[in-house]
Structures are given as structure tokens and as C-alpha cells.
Amino acid sequence: MTTTSDQPEISGVSAVIVLAAGGGTRMKSQRSKLLHEVAGRPMLSWAVAAARGLHPDHLVVVVGHLRDQVEAHLAEDAPDVATAVQAEQKGTGHAVARGLEGLGDLGGEVVVTYGDVPMLTSQTLADLVRAHRDGGYLATVLTADVPDPTGYGRILRQGERVTGIIEHKDASPTQRLISEINSGIYVFDAEALQQGVAALSNDNAQGEYYLTDVVTMAASGRLSGADRSRGGVGAHRTDDLWQTEGVNDRVQLARINAEVNRRILEGWMRAGVTVADPDTTWIQPDVDLGTDVTILPGTLLNGATSVGEGATIGPDTTLTDCEVGAGAVVSRTEATLAVVGEGVRVGPWANLRPGTVLDAGVRIGAFVETKNAHLGSGTAVPRLVYAGDVTVGRDVTIGAGAMFANTDGSTTSTTTVGDGAFVGSNVVIVAPVDIAEGSFLAAGSTITQDVPAGALAIARERGHISPGWVARHQEHEAPSQSSGHRSGTPGTTSSPEEHL
């Protein structure tokens, strides 16, 4: 379940330019603003995904501030995307000019969008392009009606055509009453955009080159496209205000995260999932849930986690890139890259680390930690166990406090436990060891060698009980205690070991 629509059917877009060079100073972060996450994905990843949905011939991200971080992210997340550098931030028109460099003569349309508008979808961009084509415009702007347009540029219209964009600070009292605002997201006729960018001037108070000036040129007839029948500027209004919402600080980031999560949860609830407390439940967009899944309060489902039908997750549980089978119950658990089979019960307070595989019917109890562990069906690990680098067969019981010692500090080794074996409480198994099927490891033992099938393994010091030792010890210490000392003079006291 995701907040973006399926990829729209549209073609012919020559280029999408994603502006991502700004400083993001209001985030007050050593990390690029564009790499801060919304629903587990960097904002720039959302922007690139929306742009890619148009299937453009060229997809260019204009980078600048903290460009090394941004370029490294793109190299890993979207290696097919080209980058252009805006070394000095001289306005949106200047940024687009950098993005156009190296693309040569373009035909068709160029879409301009931003790296910090994470809720913008491919479908909205496709609708913008269709409105542009249907209207025969040289430029079309994405707009929205907002309750409080303070600070936004206002759209000036004459019927369906846009005659200009006026910034808030320059608007008259009457113009400030206009609620239709400029999102800053455009589609241009490629030839007209190239003409307009080349003609831009920075003769203004800020000394910057503004993309809105290209819009003004197109509206006034000073630009022409390859198709001479096209002209003027149109607007495509979206009813979803969130798709025009940019992120400039962490307050806005939190608001966007909350709204994306709300939409994801609503989608799953309408699809047959019970979410007991939406205010404390967070589900990322690539998660997949079956019908009749129940999500209890304080649950986070991250990455590519999938949960089978009828399973119950939570409360207070975080699953990342996990697979949970039908009917399983996972409570108060942290799990990463783990597979939980059908009908398995996990928790509370369990930690399933990467490589954990729990076959059907396994029981993992309180304060159990697993890592690279495969537990066969019906196996029970009730409480207080560490099972690392181990393969356990079917119907094995592992007692409280058992420990699979898998490393000597430099080398990690593995242990196998056969079907039907019993591992007693506080047993330490020092890998590498093979515990054969049906064997019995006595409580408190330290096992350092293989145990054959059906054998009893006991490895501990023989105990000794000394009747009356306490009374004798107290009588022996009595003189020293009467003199005010905790112990007698040297040589007059004895230790428990001496009496044993």
C-alpha cells in the first residue's frame, strides 16, 4: 500500500528536471535536507520516483549544497539519473539553465519539479502534462487553492489562461486575496523554455534568475515553441494541497510524515486490516499486509515487511524487512530480516536479528535473542536464551538461560541441534558442536563436544552438601564477633571451602 498511484500511461516527455541544489539551512542539519526521510525514504527518492513515472527521455537532478551526499545517494538509489551542478544558488531560472546544459536541442516538453516535495505523485505530473497538451500552451503551472496563501506567489488569470504570477511581497491588497497559489512545478514547451532561460536577467533586488520570469515571457507572447500554434500559459489545479507542500524544516517534515502515514493506514484499514491505534502505528509504503491482520498500538512496520492473513503484530513491536506467516503473533519484539512462520508466537521482549528463520509453530518467549538461527517447527524457546549461529531441528525444547556460545572473540562457529533434543536450563553450548536428535543436555552443563543421538550429556562439578556447616561456622566465628570484629585473627577463621 503506497501513497503514489500506479505509473500513469504517458509518453513523449523530453526531460524532467528536479531542482535539488538549495541549502536547506532551516533543517539545521549536517545532512542534506533532501536525504531526510518521509515514510522511510529520503525525500529525493520520492521526487525521483514521481519524475520517473513520466518515462522521460532525460531525468536530471540539479545538485549544489552538500552535493557529495546527494550524488552518493543517487549513485546507489537511482544510478540512471543524470546530475547537473549549480555551484552557486542564483535562483530557479539559473538552476534550470544548469539542468538543460548538455541535453542539446530538446523537443516535446520539459517538466520542472523539486526534490523537497515528497507527496507529489506521478499521476499528478501526468495530469499536468495532459492539461498542457490539451490547452495548447507554452507553459503550464501546477496550482492549488489554499486556506492561507500568505508567502506564496499568486496566480493571475484571465479566464483559463494565466497572465502572470505575482509574489506575495509584491502583491496589491486585492491580489493578496487570491487563494490560488503557484506550486513552482511546471511543464514547458522545450523550445520555449530554452529561449526563455537564455533571455533571463538578474536585474532585481536579489540578483537572481527567476523561472517565473519565463512564465511571464510565455504569457506575454515573447516566446515561441516548435509548434507555432501553441501559446500562452495554462494552469492545472490540484485538489490535494499536500502534493504542493514543500519541506523546509523539521516541523514541516513531521507534518508530512504524519500525513503520509495517515494515508497508508487508511488504505490498509479499508483493505481489511485492523489498526487499533492509528496515532501510534507507523507503516512504510512497501509493507504488504494480508486480510484480517491486527496491528496493536506502538507498532512500526518498515521496509519490505510482509504479514500473512490473520496475524497479530504488537503492541510495541518493530519489524524491518521481515516476513510473518499467517496466524502468527509477534508481541513487544524487535526483528530485522527475519522469517516468522505460520502460527509462530514471539515475545514479549524478543529480539530477532538478521538471518533468523522460525518454522511453523515455533514458540519464542521473553528475553530471547536469535541471530542466524533456523528453528524447526514445534521448537520452544521459552525465555532468557541467546541462540546465535545455530540450526535447531523440530520439536526441540531449550530451557531458560541456555546459551549458544558462537564465538571465541575472533572466529564465529555454528551449532546444530537434532529433532526432539532437550537442552536444559543454563546449559552453555560452546560451538562448534553437533547435538544429535533425541539427546538430553542436563541443566547447568557446559557442552564442548558432540553429543550422539539419545545420549545424556552432563558436564558440571559434582555437588557436595555438608550438613550442619552453617551452625559450625557460626560457632567458630562467635568469639571474634563478640570482640566487635567481623573476622577473627589470622589463622583463626575458616572459609566455606575448607569445610567443604
C-alpha positions as CSV (number, residue, x, y, z in Angstrom):
1,M,0.0,0.0,0.0
2,T,1.6,3.3,-1.1
3,T,0.6,6.9,-1.3
4,T,1.6,7.1,-5.0
5,S,-0.6,6.0,-7.9
6,D,0.4,3.3,-10.3
7,Q,2.6,4.5,-13.0
8,P,0.5,6.6,-15.4
9,E,0.4,5.9,-19.1
10,I,2.1,8.9,-20.7
11,S,4.9,9.3,-23.2
12,G,6.7,12.0,-25.1
13,V,8.1,14.0,-22.2
14,S,11.6,15.0,-23.2
15,A,13.0,15.8,-19.8
16,V,12.2,16.2,-16.1
17,I,14.5,18.5,-14.2
18,V,14.4,18.1,-10.4
19,L,15.7,21.1,-8.6
20,A,17.7,19.9,-5.6
21,A,20.6,22.4,-5.1
22,G,19.2,24.5,-2.2
23,G,20.9,24.9,1.1
24,G,18.1,23.7,3.4
25,T,19.5,25.8,6.2
26,R,16.3,25.7,8.2
27,M,16.7,22.0,8.8
28,K,19.8,22.8,10.9
29,S,21.4,19.5,9.9
30,Q,24.8,18.2,8.7
31,R,22.9,16.0,6.3
32,S,21.3,17.3,3.1
33,K,17.7,18.2,3.5
34,L,16.8,16.0,0.6
35,L,18.1,12.9,2.4
36,H,15.8,13.4,5.4
37,E,13.2,10.7,5.3
38,V,9.5,10.6,4.7
39,A,7.9,7.2,5.5
40,G,11.4,5.6,5.5
41,R,12.5,7.0,2.1
42,P,14.7,10.1,1.5
43,M,12.6,13.0,0.1
44,L,14.7,13.0,-3.0
45,S,13.8,9.3,-3.7
46,W,10.1,10.3,-3.6
47,A,10.8,13.1,-6.1
48,V,12.8,10.9,-8.5
49,A,10.1,8.2,-8.4
50,A,7.4,10.7,-9.3
51,A,9.5,12.0,-12.1
52,R,10.4,8.6,-13.4
53,G,6.7,7.8,-13.8
54,L,6.5,10.1,-16.8
55,H,9.1,7.9,-18.6
56,P,11.1,11.0,-19.7
57,D,13.9,10.7,-22.2
58,H,16.2,12.5,-19.7
59,L,15.9,12.7,-15.9
60,V,18.2,15.3,-14.4
61,V,18.7,16.3,-10.7
62,V,20.3,19.7,-10.2
63,V,22.6,19.4,-7.2
64,G,24.6,22.0,-5.2
65,H,24.6,22.2,-1.4
66,L,26.1,19.1,0.1
67,R,26.3,17.7,-3.4
68,D,28.6,14.8,-2.4
69,Q,26.0,13.4,-0.1
70,V,23.2,13.8,-2.8
71,E,25.3,12.4,-5.6
72,A,26.3,9.4,-3.4
73,H,22.7,8.7,-2.7
74,L,21.7,8.9,-6.3
75,A,24.5,6.7,-7.4
76,E,23.1,4.0,-5.1
77,D,19.4,4.6,-5.3
78,A,19.0,5.9,-8.9
79,P,22.1,5.3,-11.0
80,D,20.3,6.0,-14.2
81,V,19.6,9.6,-13.2
82,A,21.9,12.3,-14.5
83,T,23.1,15.2,-12.3
84,A,23.9,18.8,-13.1
85,V,25.7,21.1,-10.7
86,Q,24.6,24.6,-9.6
87,A,27.7,25.6,-7.7
88,E,26.2,29.0,-6.7
89,Q,22.5,29.3,-6.0
90,K,21.4,32.1,-8.2
91,G,17.7,31.4,-8.5
92,T,15.4,28.8,-10.0
93,G,15.9,30.1,-13.6
94,H,19.7,29.6,-13.1
95,A,19.1,26.1,-11.7
96,V,17.0,25.1,-14.7
97,A,19.7,26.5,-17.1
98,R,22.2,24.2,-15.4
99,G,19.8,21.3,-15.8
100,L,19.4,22.0,-19.5
101,E,23.1,22.1,-20.2
102,G,24.3,19.0,-22.0
103,L,20.8,17.9,-23.2
104,G,21.2,19.5,-26.6
105,D,18.1,20.6,-28.6
106,L,15.0,19.2,-27.0
107,G,11.6,18.5,-28.4
108,G,8.4,17.8,-26.6
109,E,8.0,19.0,-23.0
110,V,10.3,19.7,-20.1
111,V,8.8,19.3,-16.6
112,V,10.4,21.2,-13.7
113,T,9.8,19.9,-10.2
114,Y,11.6,19.9,-6.8
115,G,13.4,17.4,-4.6
116,D,11.7,18.5,-1.4
117,V,8.0,18.0,-2.4
118,P,7.7,14.3,-1.3
119,M,3.9,13.9,-1.7
120,L,3.8,14.9,-5.4
121,T,2.8,11.8,-7.5
122,S,3.5,10.7,-11.0
123,Q,-0.2,10.8,-11.7
124,T,-0.4,14.5,-10.8
125,L,2.6,15.2,-13.1
126,A,0.9,13.2,-15.9
127,D,-2.3,15.2,-15.4
128,L,-0.3,18.4,-15.6
129,V,1.3,17.3,-18.9
130,R,-2.1,16.4,-20.3
131,A,-3.6,19.7,-19.3
132,H,-0.6,21.4,-21.0
133,R,-1.1,19.5,-24.2
134,D,-4.9,19.8,-24.3
135,G,-4.7,23.6,-23.8
136,G,-2.0,24.1,-26.4
137,Y,0.1,26.2,-24.0
138,L,3.8,27.0,-24.0
139,A,3.9,26.7,-20.2
140,T,1.5,25.2,-17.6
141,V,1.8,25.6,-13.9
142,L,0.5,23.3,-11.1
143,T,-1.6,25.4,-8.7
144,A,-3.7,24.8,-5.6
145,D,-6.3,26.8,-3.6
146,V,-5.0,27.1,0.0
147,P,-6.8,28.5,3.0
148,D,-3.9,30.8,3.9
149,P,-1.8,31.8,0.9
150,T,0.5,34.1,2.8
151,G,4.0,33.9,1.4
152,Y,3.0,32.2,-1.8
153,G,3.1,33.6,-5.3
154,R,-0.5,34.2,-6.6
155,I,-1.8,33.1,-9.9
156,L,-3.2,36.0,-12.0
157,R,-5.7,34.7,-14.5
158,Q,-7.8,35.9,-17.4
159,G,-10.3,33.1,-17.8
160,E,-8.5,29.8,-18.3
161,R,-5.2,31.5,-19.2
162,V,-2.6,32.6,-16.7
163,T,-1.5,36.2,-17.3
164,G,1.2,36.2,-14.6
165,I,2.5,35.2,-11.2
166,I,2.8,37.8,-8.5
167,E,4.9,37.2,-5.4
168,H,3.3,37.9,-2.1
169,K,5.6,40.8,-1.2
170,D,4.8,42.5,-4.5
171,A,1.0,41.8,-4.5
172,S,-1.6,44.5,-4.0
173,P,-4.2,44.1,-1.2
174,T,-6.6,42.9,-3.8
175,Q,-4.2,40.4,-5.3
176,R,-3.4,39.1,-1.8
177,L,-7.0,37.9,-1.6
178,I,-6.3,35.4,-4.3
179,S,-6.1,31.9,-2.9
180,E,-4.8,30.1,-5.9
181,I,-1.0,29.8,-5.4
182,N,2.0,28.8,-7.6
183,S,3.5,25.5,-6.6
184,G,6.6,26.2,-8.6
185,I,6.1,23.0,-10.6
186,Y,5.8,23.5,-14.3
187,V,5.7,21.9,-17.7
188,F,7.2,23.9,-20.6
189,D,7.4,23.5,-24.3
190,A,11.1,22.6,-24.5
191,E,12.0,25.1,-27.2
192,A,10.2,27.9,-25.4
193,L,11.9,27.1,-22.1
194,Q,15.3,27.1,-23.7
195,Q,14.5,30.5,-25.3
196,G,13.2,31.9,-22.0
197,V,16.1,30.7,-19.9
198,A,18.6,32.2,-22.3
199,A,16.8,35.6,-22.1
200,L,16.6,35.7,-18.3
201,S,18.0,38.7,-16.4
202,N,19.1,39.0,-12.8
203,D,18.2,42.7,-12.7
204,N,16.3,42.5,-9.4
205,A,16.8,43.1,-5.7
206,Q,18.1,39.6,-5.1
207,G,20.3,39.5,-8.2
208,E,18.8,36.1,-9.1
209,Y,17.4,34.5,-12.2
210,Y,13.7,33.6,-11.7
211,L,11.9,30.8,-13.6
212,T,8.6,32.8,-13.1
213,D,10.1,35.3,-15.5
214,V,10.0,32.6,-18.2
215,V,6.3,32.1,-17.4
216,T,5.7,35.8,-17.8
217,M,7.5,35.8,-21.1
218,A,5.3,33.0,-22.3
219,A,2.2,34.7,-21.1
220,S,3.1,37.9,-22.9
221,G,3.8,36.3,-26.2
222,R,7.6,36.8,-26.2
223,L,8.4,33.1,-26.6
224,S,7.5,30.6,-29.3
225,G,7.6,26.8,-29.5
226,A,8.4,24.3,-32.2
227,D,4.6,24.2,-32.8
228,R,3.7,27.8,-33.7
229,S,0.0,27.1,-32.9
230,R,0.9,26.9,-29.2
231,G,1.0,29.9,-27.0
232,G,0.2,31.4,-23.6
233,V,0.3,29.9,-20.1
234,G,-2.2,27.5,-18.5
235,A,-2.8,26.2,-15.0
236,H,-3.7,22.8,-13.7
237,R,-5.3,23.0,-10.2
238,T,-4.8,20.0,-7.8
239,D,-7.3,19.4,-5.1
240,D,-4.7,17.6,-3.0
241,L,-2.9,20.5,-1.3
242,W,-0.3,18.2,0.2
243,Q,1.2,17.5,-3.2
244,T,2.4,21.1,-3.4
245,E,3.7,21.1,0.1
246,G,7.5,21.5,0.4
247,V,9.6,20.7,3.4
248,N,11.9,23.4,4.7
249,D,12.3,22.5,8.4
250,R,11.7,19.6,10.8
251,V,8.3,20.8,11.8
252,Q,7.1,20.5,8.2
253,L,8.9,17.2,7.9
254,A,6.9,15.8,10.8
255,R,3.7,17.1,9.3
256,I,4.4,15.4,6.0
257,N,5.4,12.2,7.7
258,A,2.2,12.1,9.7
259,E,0.0,12.8,6.6
260,V,1.7,10.1,4.5
261,N,1.4,7.6,7.4
262,R,-2.3,8.5,7.8
263,R,-3.0,7.8,4.2
264,I,-1.1,4.5,4.3
265,L,-3.0,3.4,7.4
266,E,-6.4,4.5,6.0
267,G,-5.7,2.4,2.9
268,W,-4.9,-0.7,4.8
269,M,-7.9,-0.3,7.1
270,R,-10.1,-0.1,4.1
271,A,-8.5,-3.2,2.7
272,G,-9.4,-5.3,5.8
273,V,-6.6,-4.6,8.3
274,T,-7.4,-3.7,11.9
275,V,-5.3,-0.8,13.3
276,A,-6.1,-0.5,16.9
277,D,-4.4,2.9,17.4
278,P,-3.5,4.9,14.3
279,D,-1.8,7.6,16.3
280,T,0.9,5.2,17.5
281,T,1.2,2.9,14.4
282,W,3.6,3.6,11.5
283,I,3.6,1.6,8.3
284,Q,6.0,2.3,5.5
285,P,4.8,2.2,1.8
286,D,6.5,-1.1,0.7
287,V,4.9,-3.1,3.6
288,D,2.3,-5.8,2.5
289,L,-0.5,-7.0,4.8
290,G,-3.0,-9.8,4.5
291,T,-6.6,-9.6,5.3
292,D,-7.7,-9.7,9.0
293,V,-4.2,-8.7,10.2
294,T,-4.4,-6.9,13.5
295,I,-1.9,-4.1,14.4
296,L,-1.8,-3.2,18.0
297,P,-0.5,0.1,19.5
298,G,3.1,1.2,19.3
299,T,3.9,-0.9,16.2
300,L,6.3,0.1,13.4
301,L,6.4,-1.9,10.1
302,N,9.3,-0.9,8.0
303,G,10.9,-1.7,4.7
304,A,9.6,-4.7,2.7
305,T,7.9,-6.4,5.6
306,S,5.0,-8.7,4.8
307,V,2.4,-10.1,7.2
308,G,0.2,-13.0,6.4
309,E,-3.6,-13.1,7.0
310,G,-4.9,-13.3,10.5
311,A,-1.6,-12.4,12.1
312,T,-1.4,-10.1,15.1
313,I,1.5,-7.7,15.4
314,G,2.2,-5.7,18.6
315,P,1.9,-4.0,20.8
316,D,5.2,-2.2,21.0
317,T,6.8,-4.1,18.1
318,T,9.2,-3.0,15.3
319,L,9.6,-5.2,12.2
320,T,12.0,-4.3,9.5
321,D,12.2,-6.3,6.2
322,C,10.6,-9.3,7.9
323,E,8.2,-12.0,6.6
324,V,5.5,-13.1,9.0
325,G,3.2,-16.0,8.3
326,A,-0.5,-16.4,8.6
327,G,-1.8,-16.6,12.2
328,A,1.4,-15.6,13.8
329,V,1.5,-13.5,16.9
330,V,4.5,-11.1,17.4
331,S,4.4,-9.1,20.6
332,R,6.8,-6.5,22.0
333,T,9.5,-7.6,19.7
334,E,12.3,-6.1,17.6
335,A,13.0,-8.0,14.4
336,T,15.1,-7.4,11.3
337,L,15.5,-9.5,8.2
338,A,13.7,-12.4,10.0
339,V,11.2,-15.0,8.7
340,V,8.4,-15.9,11.1
341,G,6.4,-18.9,10.0
342,E,2.7,-19.7,10.3
343,G,1.3,-19.9,13.8
344,V,4.5,-18.8,15.4
345,R,4.3,-16.9,18.7
346,V,7.1,-14.5,19.5
347,G,7.6,-12.3,22.6
348,P,7.3,-10.4,24.7
349,W,10.7,-8.7,24.7
350,A,12.3,-10.8,22.0
351,N,15.0,-9.7,19.6
352,L,15.1,-11.5,16.2
353,R,18.3,-10.4,14.4
354,P,19.1,-10.9,10.7
355,G,19.1,-14.5,9.5
356,T,16.5,-15.7,11.9
357,V,14.1,-18.3,10.4
358,L,11.3,-19.7,12.6
359,D,9.4,-22.6,11.1
360,A,5.7,-23.1,11.7
361,G,4.6,-23.4,15.4
362,V,7.8,-22.2,17.0
363,R,7.5,-20.5,20.3
364,I,9.9,-17.7,21.2
365,G,9.4,-16.3,24.7
366,A,10.5,-13.4,26.9
367,F,14.0,-12.0,26.5
368,V,15.1,-14.4,23.8
369,E,17.7,-13.2,21.2
370,T,18.3,-15.0,17.9
371,K,20.8,-14.4,15.1
372,N,21.5,-16.6,12.0
373,A,19.3,-19.1,13.7
374,H,16.9,-21.6,12.0
375,L,14.5,-23.2,14.4
376,G,12.4,-26.2,13.2
377,S,8.7,-26.5,13.6
378,G,7.3,-27.0,17.1
379,T,10.5,-26.0,18.8
380,A,10.1,-24.0,22.0
381,V,12.5,-21.4,23.4
382,P,10.5,-20.1,26.4
383,R,12.7,-17.4,27.9
384,L,16.2,-15.9,28.6
385,V,18.1,-17.6,25.8
386,Y,20.7,-16.5,23.3
387,A,20.7,-18.6,20.1
388,G,23.3,-17.4,17.6
389,D,24.6,-19.2,14.5
390,V,22.6,-22.3,15.2
391,T,20.3,-24.8,13.3
392,V,17.7,-26.4,15.6
393,G,15.6,-29.3,14.5
394,R,11.9,-30.0,15.1
395,D,10.2,-30.2,18.5
396,V,13.3,-29.2,20.5
397,T,12.9,-27.7,23.9
398,I,15.5,-25.1,25.0
399,G,15.4,-24.3,28.7
400,A,15.7,-20.9,30.4
401,G,19.1,-19.3,30.5
402,A,20.6,-21.6,27.8
403,M,23.4,-20.0,25.8
404,F,24.8,-20.9,22.4
405,A,28.4,-19.6,22.6
406,N,29.1,-19.0,19.0
407,T,32.4,-17.0,19.1
408,D,35.8,-17.2,20.8
409,G,36.4,-13.5,20.1
410,S,37.8,-13.9,16.6
411,T,36.0,-16.8,15.0
412,T,32.3,-17.5,14.7
413,S,31.2,-21.1,14.7
414,T,27.9,-22.9,14.3
415,T,25.9,-25.4,16.3
416,T,23.3,-28.0,15.2
417,V,20.7,-29.5,17.4
418,G,18.7,-32.5,16.2
419,D,15.0,-33.2,16.3
420,G,13.4,-33.8,19.7
421,A,16.5,-32.9,21.7
422,F,16.2,-31.3,25.1
423,V,18.5,-28.5,26.2
424,G,18.2,-27.9,30.0
425,S,18.2,-24.6,31.8
426,N,21.5,-22.7,31.9
427,V,23.3,-25.0,29.5
428,V,26.1,-23.4,27.6
429,I,26.9,-25.0,24.2
430,V,30.3,-24.0,23.0
431,A,30.4,-24.1,19.2
432,P,31.2,-25.9,17.0
433,V,29.1,-28.7,18.4
434,D,26.7,-31.2,16.9
435,I,23.9,-32.2,19.3
436,A,22.2,-35.3,17.7
437,E,18.5,-36.0,17.7
438,G,16.8,-37.1,20.9
439,S,19.7,-36.2,23.1
440,F,19.3,-34.7,26.6
441,L,21.6,-32.0,27.9
442,A,21.4,-31.7,31.7
443,A,20.7,-28.4,33.3
444,G,23.8,-26.3,34.2
445,S,26.1,-28.2,31.8
446,T,28.8,-26.7,29.6
447,I,28.9,-28.7,26.4
448,T,32.1,-28.6,24.4
449,Q,31.9,-31.8,22.3
450,D,29.4,-33.6,20.1
451,V,26.6,-35.5,21.7
452,P,25.3,-38.7,20.0
453,A,21.7,-39.5,19.4
454,G,19.7,-40.4,22.5
455,A,22.6,-39.7,24.9
456,L,22.6,-37.8,28.2
457,A,25.2,-35.1,28.4
458,I,26.1,-33.7,31.8
459,A,29.2,-31.5,32.3
460,R,29.4,-29.9,35.7
461,E,31.2,-30.3,39.0
462,R,29.7,-32.9,41.4
463,G,28.0,-31.1,44.2
464,H,28.7,-31.7,47.9
465,I,26.4,-31.0,50.8
466,S,27.9,-30.6,54.3
467,P,25.1,-31.0,57.0
468,G,25.4,-28.6,59.9
469,W,28.0,-26.5,58.3
470,V,26.2,-23.2,59.0
471,A,26.0,-23.8,62.7
472,R,29.6,-24.9,63.0
473,H,30.7,-21.9,61.0
474,Q,28.7,-19.5,63.2
475,E,30.1,-21.1,66.4
476,H,33.6,-20.8,65.1
477,E,33.2,-17.1,64.4
478,A,31.4,-16.2,67.6
479,P,34.5,-15.1,69.6
480,S,35.6,-12.6,67.0
481,Q,32.1,-11.2,66.7
482,S,31.8,-10.6,70.5
483,S,35.0,-8.6,70.3
484,G,33.5,-6.3,67.8
485,H,35.3,-7.7,64.7
486,R,33.8,-9.2,61.6
487,S,36.5,-11.9,61.5
488,G,39.0,-13.5,63.8
489,T,42.7,-13.0,63.9
490,P,44.8,-14.5,61.1
491,G,44.6,-18.3,61.2
492,T,41.5,-18.5,63.4
493,T,38.8,-18.4,60.7
494,S,38.0,-20.9,58.1
495,S,36.3,-20.5,54.7
496,P,33.3,-22.4,53.4
497,E,35.7,-24.1,51.0
498,E,37.7,-25.5,53.9
499,H,34.6,-27.1,55.4
500,L,33.6,-28.5,52.1
